Amino acid sequence: MAAGPHKLNCEAMQRERFLLCLCVIALTWAIVSCSSFNQQTEDNSAASSIRGCQLASSSTISPQLASLAEAYTLFCYGELFGLRGEMDKALAELEKAGTRLPQSGYINFEQARILIEQDRIIDAIEMLDSTISKSPDMAEAYVLRGDAHRMLLDIPKAVRDYRRGAELGFDEATLRFTIAELLNIAREYDEAIVELKRLKEIEPDSLRADFSLGRLYLNIKEPAKAVPYLEAVVAAHPGDLHSTMQLFEAYQQSSEFEDAIVLARKLVARMPQDAQFRYLLATFMEQAGKLDEAIEQLETLVKMDPDFAAGLNCLGYIYIDKGLNLKRGISLVRAALAIEPHNSAFLDSLGWGLFRLGDLGAAIKQLEKAVAGLKDLNSEPIICGHLAIAYKMAGRTKDAEEYTAILKSASKDDSAIQELLNELSSISVSQKDEEATVSLKDAVLR
């Protein structure tokens, strides 16, 4: 009847229950008879146990011990009804047990577990509040209350209770992992990392902690720290595509292209017909400056899968941007656009190809479409840079200013960004050209 991911099995709770059991055993032979009877009976074990509890409560020595025995009997009733799925009856019996033994936090704890089974989360939290007031050192009560708060999506309270449970001795791996996941959802990334490192102390070989640490370091833009954790996951599970893609992202963000190429080569060798892995290998080769090898891989890719639009565009853009073969590059990009006609990256490639070809009007038209399709201009400084250059070349320096600013705000460590900035600075437009362009634009608007 436990709720949540945590195994509720506290030593203090076991001691309390064990002492109650000893009292009943000391008072009457009926419990022993009940146990023996259960072992010999093949019918419903819960029903047999209930009959045994009835015998146990009928034999007493003193009123005080009788009350204790009755409380334990009613508690057993509650648990057994719960095992039979009769939750309302279980709660009724536990409530009776609580009146016989009002100082017992454990009885309230069991009531809370059943209430959670019935999705009565608010009632369960109130019952756990009572449990904790009676047994403030009961770690499992805090953990179960954390589960209840988590079900209500109250992350701060859930984390608070889980941490208190851990402080009181329930410091097990799953609990630490749950705390970290909640902190990640709350975007408390630094605290989540602390919890995951504590998990690694408890469970040094924990791959779930490794994966989560890698993902968190990517979230906070520290990819170099993510790499060793994700490498450990991929080494243990080389066939796990999700972990592999996360590792590729870490390699790319940290500019560790050689390591990315090594991993991508292994994947291509193992799955030569997989277009995605061959595409990744080619892009990493291009970023590492291995242009000839990248082209070779992409040519193989487009022959193998002529409908792989990203591969067509990537190969076409290389031919265009590097000035290697403008006509073939434009042809490849047009093939990609036939598959994905509204892809901003593909439209940018076509516009840049037309610009390199000297068709300035057609280039601006395509580049404007590319920019119009972007949700966040700052996320694509290259596309914005291309439009800025085309505008400036056309004498539309004022139109170019917004996109020039975006390009200038991008990372200066990116060689492609620096090349575009250099190209922008090399374009000179006279005041006369600018005035003529503005006049022409106004005439068209009128």
N, C-alpha and C positions, 0 to 999 in steps of 0.2 A: 504493500500500500504506500510505499515511499514515493515522493514526487521529486522531480528534478534529476539531475545527473549524479547526485552524490549518494554514496552508501552511508546510511545513517546507523552507526554502530558504536556508540560511545561507551567507554568503560564504566563511567559513573552511572549511566542508565542501566547497564548490565548488572552492576553491583546492587542497585536498588531493587531491581526485579528479582535477582537471585536471593536476596535476603527475605523478600516477601515469600518467595517459593519455599525457602527453608522453614519459615514459620508455619506454613501450611503443612509441610511434611512432618514437622515436629508435632503438630497438633493432632494429626489424623492419619490413619493408615489408608484413607480413601484415595489420596492422590496416587500412592503406589499402586493401588488396585486399578485406578483409572489408566495409568500408564501401561500396566500389564494388559488391561483389557484392550486398549488401543492396538497393542502389538499383535494381539490374537484375532482382531476383528478386521474383516476385509470390506465391510460396508463403509459408508461415509465417515471419514476420520473426524471431520469437524463435529458432526452430530455425536459421535462417540465421546469426544472430548468434552462436549457440553454436559453429557450425562455424568461424566467423571467429576466435573466441577460442582454439579449439584450434590454429589456424595461428599465432596470435600467440605462444602459449606455447612453440612449437617452435623459435623463432629467438632466440638470445641471444648476448651478447658476453662477459659475465663472470658468475661464480656469484652475486655480490651483486645485480647488475642482473637476473639471471635469476630470483632469488627475488622481487624486486620485481615483475617482469613476471608471474610465476606468481600472486602474491597478487592482482594486479589482474585477471588472467584468471579466477581462482576467484571474485573479487568479481562480475565480469560474469556468470559462470555463475549465481551466487546471485540476482542481480537478474532475469535472464532467466527462470529457473525460477519466480521469483515472479510475473512478468508472465503466465506460462502457468498460474498457479494451483497450481503444484506446490510448496507451502510447505515440506514436509519436505525435499525435495531442495534448495530454496533455502537453508534453514538449514544443511544439511550442507555445502554449498559455501562459505557464509560462514564457517562454523566452520573449514574448511580454510584459507581466506584469512587468518583471524585467527591461526592458528598460524604462517603465513609472515610476517605483519606484526603481531606482538602489541602494538606500541605504538600502533596505529591505533584511536582511539576511534570513528571513523566506521564501521568495520566492525561494531563492537558496536552502534552506533546503528541500522544497517540490520537487524541481527538483532532488535533490540527492536521495530522497526516490524512485522516479520513475526510476532513472537510476539503482538503486540497484535491483528493480523489473525486469529490463531488463538484469541483470547480467553484467552491464557496471560498474564494481567496481572501476576501475582506474578513470573513468570520475566522478563517484560519490564522490570519495575522493577529487578530485580537486574542485568540487562544494562545498563540505563541508569546504574545506580550505577557500573558498570565504565567506561562511556563517560565519565562526568563525572570520574572519578578520573584518566583519561588525558587528557581534554580539558576542563579546568575552565571554560574560557571559551566552550564551545559552547552558545550560547543555545537552539538547537533541542532539545538533549538535555533541558534543564530543562523546556521547554514540553511535550515528548512525555511526560516523566515526570509532569508536571502532569496531562496527559490521562489517564494510567494511574491516578493517584491519584483523579481525579474519577470514573473508572469504578468504583472501589472505594468511592465515596461518602466518601472521606477528604478533606473540604473543607479543613481547615487545611493539610495537606501540599500539596494541589493549588494553593491560593492562594500558598503559599510558593514553590513551583517556578515558577509563572507569573510571579510578581513578579521572581524572579531572572532568568528569561528576558528579561523586559522591560528590566531593568537592563543586561543584556549586549547589548541592541540589537534585540531582537525586540519593539519597542514599537509594535505595530500595533493597529488599532481593534478587531478581533474579540477579541484577547487581553484587552484592557481590559474589554470588554463581558462576557466570560466570567468574569473575576475579580469584577466587580460583581455578576453574577447569583449566583455562589457565596456572596459575602458577604451578599447579600440573603437567601438560603436560610438562612444561619447567623444571621440577624437582626443582623448587624453593619452596621446601616443607615448610620451616619456614615461608615464606611470605604468602603461601597459608593458613597456619594455622591461621595467623593473620587475614586474610580476613574472614575466616569462623567464627572466634570468634566475629568479627564485625557483621556478619550476625546473630549470636545468640543474639546479643544485640538488633537488629532490630526485630527479629523473635525468641523469646526464645524457642518456642516449635518446631523449625525446625528440622525435622527428616532427611532431606537431608543433613543439616549441620552436624548432629550427625554422620551419616554414613560416610560422607567424612572425618570428623575429625578422626574417628576410622581407616579408611583406611590409612590416611596420617601418623598417629602415628605408624601403622604397617610398613609402608615404611621406616620410619626413625629409626626403631628398638627400639621403645618405647612402647611395647605392653601393659604395665600396664596402660598407659594413654589412650590407645585405648579402654580398657575394658568398662568403664562406658558409653561411647558414644554408643558403639555397643549394650550394654545391653539395653539402652533406645530404640533403634530401634527394637530389637527383642521383647521387652516387648510390643511395640505398634503393631508389625506385627509378631506374633509367627509363622505364616505359611510361612514366607519369607525365602526360603532355602539359598539364597545368603548371606543375612545378618547373618543368623545362622552360616554358614560356616566361615564367617569372624570372628565372635565371638569365635568360636572354635579355630581358628588360634591364636587369641589374648590370649586366655586362655593357649594354649599350649606354646606359646613363652614366656609367663610370668610365666610358671610353676604353674598356678592356676588349678591344676588337679581336686581338689575337686569340684570347681564350674563347671568345664566342665562335671564332672560325673553327677552332679545334673541335668544340662540341658539335657545331653544325655539320662538320665533315663526317663525324661519326654517325650522326643521324641520317645523313644522305647516303652513306655507305650501307647502312642497315635498311633504309627504305628509299631506294633510288627513284621510285615512281611518285614519291610524295612531293607535290609541287610546293607546298608551304615551306618545308625545310630547305629545299633548294633555293627558294626565293630568299629566305633568311640568310643562308650562306652567301648568296650574291650581294645582298645589301651590306653585310658585315665586311665583305671583301672590298666593296666600294669605299666604305668609311675608313678602312685601313689603308687605302691608297692602292690596293691591288686591282687596278681598273681592268686590265686585260683578263684576269681570272674571273672578275665579276661578269664581264661581258660574255665570256665563254659559258658560264653557268646559266646566264639569262637566255642566251641563244638556245641552249639545250632545253631550257624550261619552256620557251614559247613553241618550240617544235613538239615537245612532249605534250603540252597542254595549251593549245592556241586560244583557249577561252579564259585563261588565267589573266584577268584584266590588270591586276597589280604588276605582274611580271612584264606584260606588254608596255605598260606606262613607264616602269622603271628603266627598261632597256631603251625605250624611246627617249626618255629624258636624258639619259647618259649621252646618247648620240647627239642630242640637241645641245645640251649645256656645255659639253666638251668640244663642240664643233666638229665632231668626227664624221657625221653623215646626216645632214639636216633632213633631206627628203625621206630617208628610211625612218628616221626618228619621228617625224610628223606622221608618217604612215602607221607606225606602231601605236602612237598615241591615239590616232583616230580609231584604230581597231579597239583600243581599250574603251574609248568613249561610246562606241557602238554597243558595248556591253553595259556600261554604267554612264549614261549621258549626263548626269547631274553631279558627278564626282568633281569636287573643287580642285583636287590635286591633278586630275587628268586635264581639266580645263586650263589650269595654270601651265601645264606642260605644253599644251597646244598653243596657248597664247605666247609663251616664251619661244617656241619654235617659229611661229609666224614673225615674232619680233626679230629673231636672228636672221630670218629669211628676208627681212626688209619690208614686210607688209604691216606698217605701223597701225593703220586703222583697224584691220582685222585682228591684230594682236591685242589692242586695247579692248576691243569688244569681248574677246574671250577672257582676258584677265579680269575685266569688270565682273563677268559672270562668276569667275572663280572666287573673287572676293565677296560677292553678294551671297554666296552659299556658305560662308564661314559663320559659325556661331560666335567665335571669339577671334578677333583679328590678331590679338597679341600672341595667340598660340601658333600662328603661321606667318612668321616674319619674312620668310623667303617669298611667299606668294605676294605679300604686301610690297616687298622690295621690287619684285618684277613690275608691278603696276606703277610704282613710283618712278622707276627708270623709264617706262614707256611714256608716262605722262610728261616727264621732264624732257624726254627726247622730242615729244610733240609740241614742246613749248608751253605746256600747261603746268607751270611750276607751282602755282597755288594749289591746284588739285593734287599735286605730288606731295605736298608738305605733310599731310596727315600720315601717309604711308611711309614716308621717309622717317618720321619720328618713331614709328613702330619698329622699323628696321634698326634705327640707332639704339633703341632701348633693349634690343636683343643681345645675347652673349657675344662679346667681342672675341671670345676664344674659338668661335665657330669659323672655320676658314671660309665656308660658303657665304656667311654673313659679311665677312670682311671683304670678299671679292665684290659683292654687290655694292657695298659702301664705296669702295674704290671706283667702281664703274659710275656710280652716281656723281661722285665728286669730279669725274673727268668730263662730265657733260656740261657744256656752257651754253646758256641761252641768253640772247641779247634782250634788252628791255623792249626793243622794237618788235621782236618776235612774240614776246609775251603779250604786248598790247594788241597785236594783230590776232592772236589766238583768242583773247578775251572778246574782241569785237566780233569775230566770227561766231563764237559761242553764243553771244547775245543775239546776233541776227537769227541764228537757228532757233533760239528760244522764242523770239518774237514771231 
